[in-house]
Amino acid sequence: MTEFWEENFIAKKEMWGFTPSHSAVITKDFFVEKGLKNILIPGIGYGRNAQIFRDSGINVTGIEISKTAIEMARKHYGTDMTIYHGSVTDMPFDNTQYDGIFCYALIHLLNSNEREKLIRDCYNQLSDNGYMIFTAITKEAPTYGKGKFISKDRYEIHESVKMYFYDKKTIKAEFENVGLFEIIEVTENFPFYLIKCKKEKQPTSTFKTH
């Protein structure tokens, strides 16, 4: 996977342009409404979805598997943003508790164990009352069922690119234990789900003495 993304960013440069995704705009508005100030973006790429948060006064930390993408992000958006080089499967990269996490179009590229670990790792890095928002491709995508069959709802679309296609049932199964509270349909280049979760503050135990 590392080689695939490195080769793609070298060959195709800013392949998605500089306009933030529709999901990033929705998430930015939501995070601003909730007053979030410190967020993590796993799979930050070259930063096109990060700047919209920074422009709204939100501090952004990223994780990115491609060194070339990180260099591009620093070229376009400055060197004052922390970006950890590595795979999201190796999280956590720091001990920070973030009040928001935005993970765009990444989780469906992982296998079931990796998806479970990413969800858990993100949830563990959320502060109390923090929010995490994922986007994932849906079974309505024209590529669903195409390519080499890997496992149920998972196909190798291109060499080295294996996609898991979600429906609402599988979203609930994977996210129900991490504060899932809303699923929204969003159209990008493919039909996506916007998956919203909240980490509720745990009540403080009180002990009565007699």
Buried (B, 14 or more C-beta within 10 A) or exposed (E): BEEBBBEBBEEEEBEBEEEBBBBBBBBBEBBBEBEBBBBBBBBBBBBBBBBBBBEEEBBBBBBBBBBBBBEBBBEBBEEEBBBBEEBBBEBBBEEEBBBBBBBBBBBBBBBEEBBEBBBEBBBEBBBEEBBBBBBBBBBBBEBBEEBEEEEEBBBBBEEBBBBBBBBEEBBEEBBEEBBBEEBEEBEBEBBBBBBBBBBEEEEEEEEEEE
